[in-house]
Each structure stands twice: as C-alpha cells, then as structure tokens.
Amino acid sequence: MNTISLLSGLRFVDSFFPSGGYAFSSGLEAAVQGGAVRNAEELSRYVVGLLTTGIGELEAVAVGLAHDACVSGSLKIAFKVDRELDAMKLGRESRTASRQMGRQVIRLAANQQARHPLAEDYLAAVEAEQAPGHLAVSFGLTLAAAGWSKEDTIAAFLYQAATGFVAAAMKLMPIGQREGQRLLESWLEVIERVSHKAAHQRVLQSWSPVQDIYAMRHSRLESRLFRS
C-alpha cells in the first residue's frame, strides 16, 4: 500500500470523519444501565464477545465481500450482502444507525476528488432506495477503492468499532483515556485474528444474543445519551 492509499483510507477510519458514529453506543448504554457492564473488565468481555461472534461474523464478513465486489468490478455481490445484512440486523435502531453511517461514508467517497465509478454507482442505488447502504458495505467498497487490502480493510472496520465502544464507555462509565488505550491494545490480537478469519468467509452469521437484546432495549430507557 502506498502512502496516498493509506491516507485516503485513514480519513474514513478517523474519529473526525462525519459519519455520525459518536451518537451511537450500539447497545452499550442499555447494557451499562442494566448492570451487565460495570467496569473495564466487563466492558472488555462485552466487546470481545461482539468482535468474535457478533460483528466479526456478520459486518466484518460483509466488509470483505464488499471489498471483493470492488476488486471484481461488479456491484452484484455488494447489493446481495447489503440486503442480507439488512435482513439479519435484528434491532431497528442498530439497522437504522448502520444505514445512516453507511450513507455518509459512500456519499463522501463518491464525491471525493479521486472518484471511483463503483462508489458512484453504489451511491446512486442507495439514493434511489435500491440498496440499504449499510456501513459495512460502504466501508468495504471505499477502502478497496482507496487501494487497501481486504484483510486490512476488515481490521480497520473492527478497530473503528472498538474505538467507538471505548468512546461511548468513557461517557457512560468511570473509564479514562489511559484505561481506554489499554483496552484497545488488549483487543488488537483479537481484531487481527477475527480479520483473518472474516477475510476467508462468504456466509453472514451472528450469535450475540445478550448484546442484541440490550441494543433493542435501548429505545425503552428512561434517559439516554445516545441514539442507539
């Protein structure tokens, strides 16, 4: 990967990127209020569980398949995985958040200076409501177009998800920046392992019932900091 490819992709991973991810906790807020996550150790178990049998088996695989679609020059795979992802996301809030963030990513990717025809075609389909526009699919297409490898693209997606959980936890729990960095470091090997596995998978699946239940409970909380 050359420097321009690296920097072009990093823009979409950076927390400064306006995807709106800061507004979502992916169910963590409900888990904290429900007493399932009370400290850094419980947070780590919660996130690692999602990275391995939740996000790592569902969205991470979708990222890889979207990357394949871009490399092959055909959006057929991307459209198929986008629809499957929409059907498999159990919670309405999680589904809506993924679509909102995905649309932000692909809109900016399609309109940047170094335009990619597949990104433009995918955006057109999303805007015409012919594709849901989930974040995993938009992310996979965007970083593939930037020249990133499939496995690096998946790893970046998972790392972005991990940093999102840490950022949310710092607002919800007595966890500081140093502890947050320690947690991220402890998850790096998990992200590497899951990325390698997801890069060789072609079937979407997921088993994270506890996290899914808390994500669905979020809308019923009496007070909320996050939208999901």
C-alpha positions in Angstrom: 0.0 0.0 0.0 1.4 3.4 -1.0 1.2 6.5 1.2 -1.7 8.1 -0.8 -3.7 4.9 -0.5 -3.0 4.7 3.3 -4.0 8.3 3.9 -7.1 8.1 1.6 -8.4 5.2 3.6 -7.4 6.6 7.0 -9.7 9.6 6.5 -12.7 7.2 6.7 -11.4 5.5 9.9 -10.6 8.6 11.8 -13.0 9.7 14.6 -13.0 13.1 12.9 -14.9 11.7 9.9 -18.5 12.9 9.9 -20.3 9.5 9.9 -22.3 10.3 13.0 -20.9 7.3 14.9 -20.4 9.4 18.0 -24.1 9.5 18.5 -24.5 5.7 18.8 -23.4 3.3 21.5 -24.6 0.0 19.8 -26.5 -1.1 22.8 -23.7 -0.4 25.3 -25.7 2.3 27.1 -28.5 -0.1 27.8 -26.0 -2.7 29.0 -24.5 -0.2 31.4 -27.8 0.8 32.8 -28.9 -2.8 33.0 -25.8 -3.7 35.1 -24.3 -6.0 32.6 -21.2 -3.7 32.1 -20.0 -2.0 35.2 -16.2 -1.9 34.9 -13.4 -2.2 32.3 -13.2 -6.0 32.7 -16.9 -6.4 32.0 -16.6 -4.0 29.1 -13.8 -6.0 27.6 -15.8 -9.2 27.8 -18.8 -7.5 26.2 -16.8 -6.0 23.3 -14.7 -9.1 22.7 -17.8 -11.2 22.5 -19.2 -8.8 19.9 -16.0 -8.8 17.9 -15.7 -12.5 17.8 -19.3 -13.9 17.4 -21.2 -10.8 16.5 -19.6 -8.1 14.4 -16.8 -10.4 13.4 -19.2 -13.0 11.9 -21.6 -10.5 10.4 -20.4 -7.0 9.5 -16.8 -8.0 9.2 -17.7 -10.6 6.6 -19.9 -8.1 4.8 -16.9 -5.7 4.6 -14.8 -8.4 3.0 -17.5 -9.3 0.4 -18.0 -5.6 -0.4 -14.2 -5.4 -0.9 -14.4 -8.4 -3.3 -17.2 -6.6 -5.2 -15.0 -3.5 -5.8 -11.9 -5.6 -6.8 -14.0 -7.7 -9.2 -15.6 -4.5 -10.7 -19.1 -5.8 -10.1 -21.6 -4.5 -7.6 -23.8 -7.6 -7.7 -22.0 -9.1 -4.6 -22.3 -5.8 -2.7 -26.0 -5.5 -3.4 -26.6 -9.1 -2.2 -24.7 -8.7 1.0 -26.3 -5.3 1.7 -29.8 -6.9 1.5 -28.7 -9.8 3.7 -27.2 -7.5 6.3 -30.4 -5.5 6.4 -32.4 -8.7 7.0 -30.1 -10.1 9.6 -29.8 -7.0 11.8 -32.4 -7.7 14.5 -32.8 -4.3 16.1 -34.4 -1.4 14.3 -32.1 1.1 16.0 -29.0 -0.8 15.0 -30.2 -1.2 11.5 -31.1 2.5 11.1 -27.7 3.6 12.6 -25.8 1.3 10.2 -27.7 2.7 7.2 -27.2 6.3 8.3 -23.5 6.0 8.8 -23.1 3.9 5.6 -24.8 6.6 3.5 -22.5 9.3 5.0 -19.4 7.2 4.1 -20.4 6.4 0.5 -21.6 10.0 -0.2 -18.2 11.4 0.6 -16.4 8.5 -1.1 -18.3 9.0 -4.3 -17.8 12.8 -4.3 -14.1 13.0 -3.4 -11.5 14.2 -6.0 -10.3 10.7 -7.0 -13.7 9.3 -7.8 -14.3 5.6 -8.3 -17.1 4.6 -10.7 -18.3 1.7 -8.4 -18.7 4.1 -5.5 -20.7 6.4 -7.6 -22.9 3.6 -8.9 -23.5 2.2 -5.4 -24.4 5.7 -4.1 -26.9 6.1 -7.0 -28.5 2.8 -6.0 -28.6 3.8 -2.3 -30.1 7.2 -3.1 -32.7 5.6 -5.3 -33.6 3.2 -2.3 -32.5 0.2 -4.4 -29.9 -0.7 -1.7 -29.9 -0.2 2.1 -26.4 1.4 2.2 -25.1 -0.3 5.3 -21.9 0.9 6.8 -20.0 -2.4 6.4 -20.7 -2.4 2.6 -19.9 1.3 2.1 -16.7 0.9 4.2 -15.6 -2.2 2.2 -16.2 -0.5 -1.1 -14.5 2.7 -0.1 -11.3 1.3 1.3 -11.0 -1.2 -1.6 -11.3 1.7 -4.0 -8.5 3.5 -2.0 -6.2 0.5 -2.6 -6.4 -1.2 0.8 -6.1 -5.0 1.1 -9.1 -7.0 2.1 -7.8 -8.0 5.5 -6.6 -4.5 6.3 -10.0 -3.1 5.4 -11.7 -5.6 7.7 -9.3 -4.9 10.5 -9.8 -1.1 10.1 -13.6 -1.6 10.3 -13.3 -3.7 13.5 -10.8 -1.2 15.1 -13.2 1.6 14.3 -16.0 -0.3 16.1 -13.7 -1.0 19.1 -12.8 2.7 19.4 -16.5 3.6 19.2 -17.2 1.3 22.2 -14.3 2.9 24.2 -15.5 6.4 23.3 -19.0 5.6 24.5 -17.8 3.8 27.6 -15.8 6.9 28.6 -19.1 8.9 28.7 -21.1 6.2 30.5 -18.6 4.8 33.0 -15.7 5.8 35.2 -13.1 4.9 32.5 -10.4 7.4 31.5 -8.3 7.7 28.4 -5.4 5.6 29.7 -7.7 2.8 30.6 -9.3 3.1 27.2 -6.0 2.8 25.4 -5.1 -0.2 27.5 -8.4 -1.9 26.4 -7.8 -1.1 22.8 -4.3 -2.6 23.0 -5.7 -5.8 24.6 -8.1 -6.2 21.7 -5.6 -5.9 18.9 -4.8 -9.6 18.7 -8.5 -10.4 18.7 -9.0 -7.9 15.8 -6.1 -9.4 13.9 -7.4 -13.0 14.3 -11.0 -12.1 13.5 -10.0 -10.1 10.4 -8.0 -13.0 9.0 -11.0 -15.4 9.6 -13.6 -13.0 8.1 -11.5 -12.4 5.0 -12.0 -16.1 4.1 -15.7 -16.3 4.9 -18.5 -15.8 2.5 -21.5 -16.5 4.6 -23.0 -14.0 7.1 -23.9 -15.3 10.5 -24.0 -13.9 14.0 -24.5 -15.0 17.6 -24.5 -12.2 20.1 -27.9 -12.5 21.9 -27.0 -10.6 25.0 -25.7 -7.6 23.0 -28.7 -7.8 20.6 -31.2 -7.7 23.5 -29.6 -4.7 25.1 -29.5 -2.9 21.7 -33.2 -3.5 21.4 -33.9 -2.3 25.0 -32.1 1.0 24.3 -35.2 2.7 22.9 -37.1 2.0 26.2 -34.6 3.6 28.5 -36.0 6.4 30.6 -32.9 8.6 29.9 -30.4 8.3 27.1 -27.2 9.9 26.0 -27.0 8.0 22.7 -29.4 7.3 19.8 -28.8 3.6 20.0 
